[in-house]
Amino acid sequence: MLQIPICGLLLLLAAPASEEPLSVRLRALSAVGSAELPRPSRDGSRLAYLTSLFGSWQAAVMPIDGGYPIELTAEREGVVSIRYSPTDPRQLAAVVRRDGRRRIVVLDDQGGPAEEVDRSPGDQLLGGFTRDGRRLFFATVNEGKGRLFQFQVDGNKATELLPGTIPPATGTFASAPPYTPPPPRDAGSPDAGPADAGRTSGSAPGRPASAALSEVLPDVQALGPPSPDGRYLLLVTSKGGGNDVWSIELSSTRATLLTPHEGKARFADPRWSPDGKTVYVLDDAGRDREGVDAIVFATRERKTIYAPNRRVEAYALTEDGHRLAVAEDASGETVFGLLELPGLRAQPLPQPPSGALAPAPEGESAMAWSTSGDRLFFAWSQADDTTDVLGFRMGFGAMVRLTRSPRPGVPQGSLPRPSRMTLTGSDGKEMGAWIWRPSSGSRAKLALLVTGEEVRPVFEPRVAALVAAGFAVLGVNPRDGRGKLETGEDAVPDLLAAVRSVRSQQGDLDAQRPLIVSLGKGAGQAARLLKAHPDAFSGAVAVDASERVPGVVVSASLPDLVKAAREKAR
């Protein structure tokens, strides 16, 4: 009598993911965890990182070689980033979300409460600690106005930086004088990058070499760290579709432009050399892809350090300045390189499993070295597995997985893997794309994924949820004639052309009036597509939208996303 129920139960357990109830699948995908943004402690004994293990994004700490994590925060809206003090191996600074705003808190890794550094309204941007760990710099942006602060760690007090707040200091590092273009230089060795190595761009029209801090702060996008002598602070601005890096003299609060250039360019992740004479930066000025440049602080001369034939996603410099780790985009996946400075001699570095480097929030580095420079930490995403923290130790010859996030109800091999496609753009050029297909044989409805960033072939729960609901999800990386990713108005014709290309290539897909699915920064792209061609799409749904778009349904959960997508696709 018990044989029939038992056999039925066994058949149910053995059924593939495509045959299980959709609600069960969505519940399982919602429970998949992740671990990102690792940061080692000063003494090299512990590793702080962000994890969704506790139900939302919280900070946790574990032994440096892996182990059970201890939750450090209990923020209702989650944690954005975490860093250790450069001197106190127990103290940390974190960026959290409170009432929809980014706020900076200080805490310890022993479970102490997280205290805000300042109560001024607005979003707070974390700069960094001084080398002695006594001061922490941050900016507050509210209603289009910016203010710069220093937080005295010992006194637990924040003070706005105005001229004279910090007395002038005498030091060995040269200040930045008015810019004078240097004479042309010959290219360096082939290992140093392309033929434009050492070349410095001309001054940017409309961007003065020096400005008052109040003129620069309204455009602030991220803060960099203070200089080793504590006299300057780096600041990244965003204006007119491009970026610039400025140095702020803390005693006078004058801002000096470090990145004069022509045309639009992206500058990000500025970092000081140990002696404070050089600023490293990730940028695409004067070339069609990002690379690592070095700016001589005294003259603002910018030269190429490393710019291969592939886009450099991220870099990390050891504290002693002798090792430079680089992450390069190879057809959507990431490969690592290790260079010795100043000779740029390549060093062997093992590669992790096929996947991509998990991106970091604005102002943070995606990779982090230990203080001694013998270990490199980063978060790694894969097509069929969770995003987790990996580490590499010099001389040990292998990448080690340090966390293993939960994936209950999502067995190995059950996640949809993307396939690479080559599509035709609006001007006939080829574009790379990725498509996730449902396993069922029915004619799937096409959903166009727009993120405002590079679409990578890695696991994304929201994409997996749509695939489970029967959608085929297409992610396109439109590029201009120089190979740069298009994210503004110029992307609209190429995205429309990509849909037409899929329609002609993939007869088994329903690509008539596809659905737009917007994630994060893709909200702007969705708005432009709907405005330019409202009848070309069945509608749009958004998750974690960076802006409100009329007519776009915003979803807060995977069931809401699938429900909205099905209603729009009717």
N, C-alpha and C positions, 0 to 999 in steps of 0.2 A: 504493500500500500504506500510505502514511503518512497518507492523508486521514482515515480513520476515527478513529485515535487522536487526531489533531489536532482534529478536529471535536468529539470527546467531551470533550477538555480545554477547548475554548472554551465548550462548553455548561456544564461544571462551574464555570468561572470566572464565567459570566454568571448562574448560579443565584442566586436571592434568598437572604437570610440564613435565612429560614424553612425552606429545603430543605437547608441544609448540615448536616453531622453535628453533633449537640449538643455533643459533646466539643470540636470545633473552635471552636464558638461560645463555650463557657465559657472555653476557653483564651484566646481573644481578649478577652473581657470582663475576665478577670483581669489582662490586660496594660494595660488603659486607665489612663492616668496622671491626675494631678491636681496643682494648685498652689494653695496657700492661705496665709492669714495674712501678708500682706506688711508689712514694717517698714523704712522708709527710714533710712539712716544720718544722723548728725548733720550732716555736711557736705553732704548731698544728692547724693552721687555714686554711692551703691550702694543696692541693695534686697535685704534678706534676706527669705526666705520659706521655707515648708515645701513639699516636693514628694515625690511617690512615684516620680519619674523613675529613681531609683537602686535600685528594688526594694522599698523600704519607706520610711516617712515619715522623711525626713532634712531638715536645714537646708541651704540653699544661698544663694549670693549672686550677683548679677549687676549690671551697670551699671544706673543708674536708668532709662534709656530702653529697657531690654531688651537681651538678648544671651545668650550661652551661659552657663548656670549653673555655678558651681564648688561642688562638694559640700563642706560644712563639717563634717559629722558622719558617723559610721559606727556609730550606736547599734543594737545588735542588736534591741531592742524598739521603736525609733523615737523620734521627737521630738514633743513636744506643742505647744510654743510657742517663740518666739524674740523677743528684743528687743535693740536697740542701747543702749549707754550714752549718757546725755544730753550727755557731754562728749568722750569718746574715740570718734572716728569708726571705730575698728577693733575695739573691744571689744563683746562681746555677752554676754547671759545667756540661758540656754535651760532649759526644763523637758523632761526626757527620762524615758523609762521604763527602769528597771533592776530586775530581779527582781520585776516586777509593781508597783513603786512609782514614784511621780513624784519625781524628784530634780532639783535645780537645779545647773547647771554654768555655769562661765564659760569663754569661749573668745574667740578673735579671728577675723577674717575672712580670715586669711592661712594657714589650715590648721593652726594650733596645736592641741595636744590640749585636750580638754574636761575640766576639773577640777571635781570636786564641791566645793561651798562648805562642806559639813559632812557628817560621817559618822554623825550621830545616826540611829537607825532611824525608819522611818515614811514617810509621804507628805509632801512639801514643797510649800508653796504660795508662789508668787512674789508679792511685794508691788511693789517697784520701787526704783529708784535715787533717792537724794537729788539735788537740783538740781546739786550740784557733782560728782556721779558718784563720790564717794569711799565711800559706804556703800550697801549693798543690803539691804533688809529682806525676811525670809521667815518663814514659820511651819512647824512640823513637827507633824504629827498622828499619833499612834501609840497604838493600843489605847484610843481614846476620850479621850486626854489631849493637850492642845496646848501648844506652847512657841513663843515668839516670839524671833527672832534678828536681829542685825545682822551683816553681813559687811563687814569692812574690805577694800576692794578693793586698796589699796596694800599692806597687810600680809598679805593672803591669809589672814585669820583671822575665824572666826565666834564671836560672843559672845552668850549668851542674855541677853535683856532682862529684868532684874529691877529693882525700885525702886532708883533711884540709879545704875544702870549708865550712863545718860546724864545728865549734870548739867543742872539746870534752865537754860533759856535765856531771855534777855530778848529780846522781839521786838515788832513793831508789831501783830501779829494778836491779836485778842481770843480768850480761851479760851471754852469752852462752859459757861455757868453752868447751874444747875438749871432745868429747863424751866418756863416760864410761858406758858400759851396766850395768843397775841396777840388783840387785838380783831378782829372780822370786817372783812374788806376788800372793797371793791368790785371787780368783775371788771375786768380790764385791757382793752386794745383787742381787737377781734375776732381779730386776727392772733395774739394771745398764747395762744389756746386756747379751751376751752369756758367756760361761765358760772361754773365753779368756780375760775377762775384766781385765784391768790393765797390760796385757802382753805387753812387748816392743820388737819389732823385732830387729834382729841383724843388723849390719852395711851392707850397700849395697856395693857390690864389685865395684871398680872403681869410687866411688863417695867420694871424700875427705871430711873430716868434715869441712874444711875451705878452701876458695878459693878467689882469687881476683875477684872483680865485673866483670871485663872484660871477665873472663872465664865463667861466669854464664849467662850474659845478652844475648848472641846469642841464647840461648835456652829458653828465657823467653816466657811464654804463657799468664800470667796475673800478675798484681800487686795487692797485698793486701794493707790494710791501714797501716799508721804509728802507732807506739806504742803510748799509752796514754801520755808518757813523751816526744815523738818526737825524740827519739834517734835511733829507729830502723824502718825498713820498711820490710814488708813481700813480698815475690816474689815466684811465681809458675813457674817452668820450665817443659818442655816436652822434653823427650829424650828416644829413644829406646822403644817407645810404652808405657812409663809410666810417672809419674809425681813425682816431689819433691817440698817441700816447704823450702825456705831459709829465713833467717833473714839477713838483710843488716844493719850493723852498719854505720850510716850515716856519722859520723866524719871520719872514716878510710876507708869507702866503702868496708870493708871486708864482705864476704858472709859466713854464717855458715849454714850448712845443719841441718834442724830440723826434717827431716823424714827419718833417715836411716832405710832401710828395705831390705829384700831379695826378688828377683823375681820382676815381674812387679806389680805395684800398681798405683791406681789413687788417687791423692790428689787434693782437690779443695776447694775453698771458705774459706781460712784461716781468722780467726777473733780473735782479742785480747779480753781477759777478761778486765773488768774495771780497775783492778789494774796492768795490764801489766805483770802478772806473768804466765799467761797461754795463749796458742794459741789453739783455737778450729779449727777443720778441718773436712771436709767430705771426707772419704776415704774407700777403700776396702782392705787395707793391712792386710794380714793374715786371710782373710775370703772371702766368696763367694758373698758378697753383701756390698753395701755402708752403713756406719754408722757414727755416730759422735764420734770423739776421742778428747781427751784433751792432749796437749803437755806441760809439765812443762818447761818453757822457760830456766830456769837456768841449768837443767840437760838433757833436751831433752827426758825425759821419756814420753812415749806415752801410754795412757791407754784408754780403751773404756768407753765412757759416755753413749751412747745409740746405740744399734745395735740389733733391733728386728729380727724376722724371715722374714721380708720383707725389700726390698731395701729402704733406706732413700734417697729421691730425693733431698731434700733441708732442710735447717734449718735456724732459725733466733734467735738471742740472743738479749734480751732487753739491753738497755744501762746500766742499773744497774746490769746486769748479773744474775738476779733472775729468769727469765723465758726463757725457751727454747721451741720454736715452731718447730715441725718437720712435714714434709710431706712424707708419705710412699706410695710406689707403691703397690696397691692391685689388681693384675690381670689386669694391664693396667690403672686402675683408681687411683685417689689419695684420701687418707684419712689423716686427720690431727690429731696430738697429741700435748698436751701441758704439759710440765714438769716444776716443780719448782726445782731450783738449790739452794743448792748442794744436797738435799735429793732425787731428781728425783721422787718426788711424782706426780702422774698423776693428772691433773686437767680437769674438763669437758670442752669440746670444741664442739660447734655445727658444723655440717658438711654441706657443700654447696650441691647443686644438683649434681647428678651423672656426673662426668667429670674428668678432670685432670688439675693439676697445669701447667700453661704456663711456659716454661723454660725461663731462663734469659741468656743474652749474657755472654761470658766468662769474669770472673772477677766481675760479678754482682750477687747479691742475688735475688732469685725469690720471697722472702717475705721480708717485711720491717715493723718493729715496729715503732710506734710513739715515740717521745723522752721520754714521761712519761711512756711508756710501757703498756698503757691501750688499744691500738688499733693495730691490725695487718692487713696489706694490701697485696694483691696479685692479679694476673691476673688468670682468670679461663676459661678453654676451655671445651666445651660440644660437643656431637655428632651432635646435631641438632640446635645449636645456635652459636652466635658470641662469640669471646673471649673478656671478659670484666673485669673490676676491681671490686673486692669484698672487703669488710672490715668486721672485727669482733671487737666488743667493749666489753671489760671485764665487766661482770655483766649484759649485755643486752640480752644474750642468743640466738642470731640469727645472721647469716651471712646476710649482706646487699649488694645488688648490687648497685654500685655507678655510673657506666656508662652503657649506652645501645647503642651500636654501630649500625649504620644503616644497614639494609638488604633489600633495595628496590627490589621488584620483586621476593623476596624469602620468600614466606609465611611460617608460622609455619607448620611443618609436611612435607615440600616438600624436605628436604635434605635427602640424602641416609644415613641410619644408618648402621654401620658395625656389622657383626656377628663374634663371636669368633669361631676359629677353633683350633683343635689340630692336628698337622701334625707330620710326622715321619722324624727324622733327618738322617744324613748319617750313624751314628753308631747305629741306632735303637731307640735312645732316643726321647721322645716326645718334641715338640716345640709349643709354643703358637703363634697364628697368628690371624690377623683380615682381613676380606674380605668385600669389598663394592661392591654390585651388582646393575646393572640397573634394573628398574622395568619392562621393556619390557620382553616378553617371548622368544625372539630370543636367539640363542646360543651366548653368549658373549665371546669376545676375552679376554684372561687373560693378565693382565699387572702386572709385579712384581715390587713393590715399594721398593726402597732401599734408606735409609736416612742416614746411618752411625750412627744412634741413635735409641733409643727405639721408636717403632711404637705404637702410642696411639690411642684409639677409639674416636677421636675427629674430629670436622669439619676441613677440609683442602680444600680450594677452588680448588686447582689443582686436587685433587682426585675427588671432586664433578664434575669438568668439564669433566674428563675422563669417569666417570660413565654416565653423561648426553650424552656422545658421544657413549655409548654402550659398554664400557669396564668394565670388572670386575677387580677390583684392589685388589691385595693381598699384605699385609704387614706382614713380618715374623720377629720374634725376636729370632734368633738362639743363643743358649747358649752352653758354654762348660760344661765339666763334673762337674764343681763347681757351675754352674748356672750363670756365668758371661756372659754378652752380648758379642757376637763375632762381631767384626767390621773389621777385617783385612783378611788376606789370609785364616785363619781358618774358616771364614764364608762361603766361596765359596762352599765347599761340602754340607753344610747344606742347603744353599739356593737352590742348584740344587735338593737336595733330597726333599725339600718342594714342588717344582714344580711337581716332580714325584708323590708325595703324593696327591696333589690336582688333578692331572690327573686321579688317580685311584679312588679317593673319589667322585669327582664332574663330572659325565659324561655329565652334561648339559653345561659345559664350554669348550671352545676351548683353551686347555692348551698346544697344540703343538706349539713349538717355540714361547713362550710368548714374549711380549714386555717388556723391562726394562725401568722403569721410575725412574730417579735419582733426588732427591731433596737435595740441600745443600751439606752436607758432604758425601752423598751417591755416589758422582762421583767416588771416589776411588774404591768402591765396584763394580760399573758398569764396570769400566776398568778391574778389576780382573776377573769378570765373562766373559766378552767378550774375554779376552786374553786366559783364560783357556778353554772355550767352545764356540767358535764363532758361531758354527752351531746350538747351542741349543736355540738360541734366534733370533727373527726376526729383532732385532735392539734395539737401545736405544735412549731415549730423556732425556734431562736434563733441570732443572730449578734452577736458583741461584746456579750454580755449583761452588764448592770450588776449582776445578781445571779443566783444559781443558783435555778432553779425546778424542783421535782420533776416528773418526767414530760416535761420539755421537752428535746429533743435539741439540743445545742449544736454548731454547725457552724463549722469554721475556714476553709473554702474554698468556692468556688462549686460545684465538683463534689459536695462533701459536703452542701452545702445542698440541691441538687437531689435527691440520692439520699435524704436524710432526708425531704424534702417528699413525694416519690413514695411512700415506704414508709408514711408517716403517712396519706396521702390514699387509700390502697387501701380 
